[in-house]
Amino acid sequence: MKSSKYTVGWICAIKTEYVAAQAFLDEEHDTSSRRSHHDPNDYTLGRMGKHNVIIAVLPNGEYGKSSAAAVMSHMLHSFPNIQVVLMVGIGGGVPSARHDIRLGDVVVSSPSRGNSGVFQYDFGKSVQDQRFHHTGFMNQPPTVLRTAVAGLEASYERKGHRLRNSIGTALIHNPRLGRKYSKPSWSSDRLYVSEYSHRGKLACADGCSSDYLIPRRPRSEQEDNPAIHCGLIASGDTLMKDAIIRDTLAEEHDVLCFEMEAAGLMNNFPCLVIRGICDYSDSHKNKEWQGYAAMTAAAYTKDLLKRVSPMMSDSEQPPDEDSHSKSHQSQRVLIADFAYGEQESHPSEYLNTDGPYQDTEETSTAWIPDDRYQELRWGAPRINHWSHQDEDNQSTEIGEQYYYQQGNLIEDSPRGGLRS
């Protein structure tokens, strides 16, 4: 398939996210000879629903906004018709009294409190004896994606979602992923009070006291699990593992999630950021939920793309039959009806002369269907003015036709002029 046929760009930061994205493709395409000569990216190409998708991953060991921007820039050189950009993967959640965020939930960037959906929390100015002042503003996600998010929100609220079923199906088709990408035990979703730091190098279940756990009730069957949260995502080059700073930013900006790449994309490549929650942005961070969180983010993204109509570049847009028919009714070729001479000569004899040219504006006119064509014949020189008539019957001259008529073979009629 040609590179121009791919219109959705999907960026992953780490291998776990890359694998999860591939698991939801409906079909995979050959990747050979699909990139620019100097493009170092690794791609997986395929179809997801009605969309042709390019999935790319950051270089191994590289993180942050500059790496994400470089990958996106190379992608656009190799696939110039990308219309939608998605940053999909895992992130650290920010649970609060307002937002019951749990591991495995999905956070989607959405404008909030005057922010565009992504907030660069480590960009600003530091003034002596004052708190850090955040500055700058990120672009909003494209309108087509924000409206799709709103539509999907409404659908989920009315009918619920089937993300767990989608994940189960993907794991059946990719049985090797079952161990790492299945949902961990609910008991491993442990949220500690902000003041309590992780103890030692053991897992939380073995090294941290359960006395500092925040009790939370299980979600009911009437609640979405995983839940989808739309709001502000905090992005920066610093990995957030401090619950005190986390809670401060949540209070000041209503942040729902932390991640490290989106700030590098938003202003130059406006995109939608979708993050599966794998930890709580505190010192208890671990990798146990990363696989499943990547799967929930990818499953949501596939649902979202179902609500986005396939897009093509202008040069690839197929003609609409109704508009094509209307165009034939309202745009017709104006042909003059004039008497033809019987002079037969090569056109070179009439160049730069005052030969027997006929200006059709001065003669009677007639409308002739514009779908009949005949070969050009040498003969007496003539000029036709070509006009366009709009719906208000206003005519605009759009060009002239210079041609030659040959003897008695052409009738003295508009149709004859067209045949010449």
N, C-alpha and C positions, 0 to 999 in steps of 0.2 A: 504494500500500500504506500502511496506517495506521502512524503512528509507533510504536504499541505493539507492532508485529510485529518490530521490530528489537531484538535481544538481545545483539549483540556490538559493543563499541566498540573501535575501532582508532585509536591516536594516532600520528601521524608528526610529526617535528620540522622537517623540511625538504622542499622540493619533490621532491628525488630519491627520498626514501622514499615520498612520496605517490604519485608516478607508478608506482613498483614495486608498491605495494599494489594500485592500480587494475588493473594488468596481469594480476593473478591472479583477478580476479572472474569468475565464471561467467556472470553477467549484471548489467547496470547498471539501476538504477531511477531514475525521475523524482525530482528533488530539490525540486520546487516545493512550497511550503506544507507543509514538513515540520519546521519549527523554531519555537521560541518567538519572540514578537515582538521581544524584545531580545537574541536570540542572534546574535552577530557571526561565528560560525564558518563556515567553508566546508566542506561535506560532499560526499562521494561515497557514494551508497547502492547496495547491490547484494546479490547472493547469492553465497556462497562455499560450495560443497557444499550442506548442508542448513541453513545459517545465513544469516539476514539480517544484514548487516554495515553499520555506519556507520563511514566512514573520515574522519578530520579531520586537518588540518595546522595547525601553529602559524603565527601571523601572520608575514609576510615580515620577516626581519631580527631576529626575537625568538627567544631561546633560553633554556634553563634551566628549573628546576623550577617557578618561579612562573607562567610562561607555560603550561606543560603543565597545571598545576592549574586555571588559568582556563579553558582549552579543555575540559577534562574536566567542569568544573562546568556550563558552558553546554550541553554535550552531554547531560548527565543531565536538564537541564530540558526539552530538546526531545524526548528519547527516554527516558522514565522507566522503561522495562522492560529496560534494559541489565542483563544478568546477568554478562557476562564483559568485562573490560577488558584490552587488549593494548597494550603500548608497543613498537612495531616499527620498526627502522631500522638505522642504522650506528653503529659504536663503534670505539674504539681498543683493539687487542689487547694482551695482556701475555704474551708468550712467556717460557717458563722451562724449566728442566730437567724439571719435573713435567708441564708442559703444552706440547705441540708445537702452538702456535697459529700459524696462517698466514693470509695475506690471503685473504678470501673465506669463511673458516670462520664458523660461527655459535656464539654464546655465549648460553645461556639461563639466566636467573636461577634459582638453586636454593639452598635453605638449606645453609650451610656454616660450620663452626667456630663454631657458636652464633649466626651471623648469619642473617637471614631470606632472603637471596638478593640484597638490595640493601644496600649499605654507603655511607653518606654520609660521604665521606672528608674533607670540609672543614668538618665540624661537630664542635665539641668545645671544649676549653679549652687555652690556652697558658700554661704556668707558667715563670717565670724559671729558667734553668739546667736546665730539664727539656725533654724532647721533647714534642711536641704530643700531647694526650690526646684520642682520639676518644670521643665520647659519643653517646647516643641509640640508638634501635633502630627499625627499619622493620618493618612488618607483613609476614607471609609472603604469597606468592601464594595465591589461593583453592585449596582442596583439589581441586576438580574439574580445575583446570589442572595441579596438581602430579602427580596420578595420570595424567593424559593424557601428560605429559612422560615419566613412568616407563614407560608402555606403549609410547610411540613409541621410547624408548631401546632397549627390549627388541626391538622389531620391527627397528630398524636394525641392531642387533648380530647378529641372526639372518639377516636377508635383505638388509641394506644398504639404502640409500635411492636414490631416483631424482630427486633435486633438480635435477641438471643437465638431465635430460630435461624436467622441468617448466619450467625456465627457458627451454630451447630452444623448447618449445611456446608459451610466453607471448610470446617474441620473434617467432615466426612470425606470431602473431595481431596483433602490434604492430610491424611492420617498421621504423617510424621510430625505435624504441628500440635497434636493433641496435648502432649505433656506440658509444653511451655506456654501455649496460647489459650488453654482452657481456663475457665473461671476458678480462681483459688477458693479455698474454704472461706465462708463468711466470717469465721472467727479470726481470720488473719487481718481483717479490716480493723485496725486498732488506731484510735485517735487519742492522743495524750494531751493533757493540759499544756498550755503554751510554755509555762515556766519549767517544765520537766524535760531535761535533755536526755538523750540516749546514753545508756550506760555500757561502757566496754565495747567489745567487738562482736559480741554474740547477737543473735537475732532477738528482736523485741520480746518474743514469747519467752525467751530464756534469760535475758539479761535485764529487762525493764520490769518495774513493779506494776502490777495490775491496779494498785491503789490509785494511780494517777490517770487511769483511763476515763474518758468521758463517756458515760452511758448513753446509748442510743437505741431506740426501739427498732425492731425489724420493720421493713417496709411491707405494707399490706398488698394483697393481690390486686387491689384497685389502683395502686401506684405504679408508675413506670419504673422498672428496675432492669437495666440502668436508667437513671434519670438524665434528661437533657436540660442543660442550663445555658441560657443566652445572656451574654453580658461582656464585661471588660476583661481582657487578657493582658497581663503585665509581661513585657518582654524586655530582656536585657542580656548582657554578656556574662552576668554573674549567676551561677547556679544557686537558687534560693534554698537554704537549709536552716533558716532562722525563723522560728515561730513567732517571735516578738515583732520582728520587722514585717513578717507576713500579716499579722493581725493589724499592725499600724496602717499599712497600705490598704488593707481591706476596709478599715474604718474610714479612711480619708477618701478613697477612690472607688470603693465597692468592687474591688478586684475579685475575680472568681478563680483565676488560674495563673500560674507562672510558667514561662517557657523562655527559650533563648534564641529563636531564629526569626520570628515574624517581623520584628522591627527593621530588619534588613531588607524586607520586601515591600512593605506597605506603601511607601512614597513613590517608589519607582515601578513596582509591579503590584498594584492593588489586588489583594487576594482575600479569601476567607480562611480564617484559622480555626481548625477543629482539633481539639485535644481530648484524648481519653485520660482520665485521672488515674495515675499510678502511685501517688504518694501524697502527703499533705504538706509539702514544702517545709519540712522541719528536720531536726537532726535524726529522726527515726526513718528517714528515707531509705528504701531498699528496692530491689528489682523484682520482687515476687509477683507484683501485679502488672509489670510492664507489658508482657505478651497479651494478656486479656484486654488491657486498656487500649493497646494499639488496635486490637480487633474491634472493639466497640466504636472507636473513632472511624475506622475504615467502613464498618457496616453503616454507620450514620451517613457518611459521605456518599455511599452508593445510593441510599434512599434519597438523599438530597439531589443527586444528579438525575434521578427519575423525574423530578419536577422542573428541570431545566431543559428547554427545547434544544435539540442539536443545532449548533451554529456552524455556518460556513462563511468563508470569505466572500466578498462581493462578486469576485470573478467566478465563483463556483455556485452561486445561487441559481437554482433551476427556475425557468420562467413559469409564472403562475398562469394557468389556462384562462381564468376569468379575466385577469388584467391584460393578457395577450389578446383576447378577443375584443376587449374594450379599446385597446390600443389600435386595432385594425379599423375600428369604427370611427375613432376620433382623429387618427393620424393617417392622412391619405396623401398621395402624391398628386399635386396639381399639375396637369399637363395642358399645354395650350393647343387649341385647334387652329391650325393655319394651313395655307396652301403651300404645297411643296413644289419646288422647281424640279426640272428634269435634268439639271446639270450634274454630270458625273465627273469628279476630279479627285485627285489625291489631296488629302488635307494640307500637305505642305504648300500647295499653290495658293492657299488662302491665309497662310500665316502672315501677320503684320500687314494686312490689307483691309480695305473697306468692303470686303466681299458681301454676298447677299445674306447677312445675318438677320435673323428674325427674333425680336424681343417679344416673348410670349405674353408679357404683362399688358401689351396693347391689343391683344386679340381676345376672342371669346374663349371661355375656359370650360372644362368638364372634369368631373371626378372619375378616376379610373382605379380599379383595385390595384394594390401595390404588390400582388403576389404573382405577376406574370412577367416573364423575362424572355427577351430574344437577343440574338447576337448583334453586336455592333457592326454596322455596314458603312463603308466609305461612300461619300457622295457630297451633296450640297451641304455646307455648314449651317447649323442651326444652334440656337441657345434656348434652353428651357430654364425657367426659374422654379425652384422647388420650395414649397411652402408647407408650414405646419399649422393646422387649425385646431385650437383648443376647444374645451367644452363650452366656452362663451362665444364661439364662432369668430374669435379673433385670429387673424392670420399673421404669421411671422415668417419672413423669408429666411431660409436656412441654407441656401446654396444655389448653384447653377449647374446645368448639364450642358456640355459642349459636345455636339455630335454631328454626324454627316448622314444625309439621306440619299438613297440611290434610286434615281429614276422612277419608272412606273411601277416598281415593285412595292412601293409604299403608297397607301391610300392617303387622301387628304383628310385625315381624321385624328383625333387624340390617340386612339388605339394604334393607329399606324405610327404615330410619333413614339409611342412606348415601344413598339416592336423594333424600331430603328436603334 
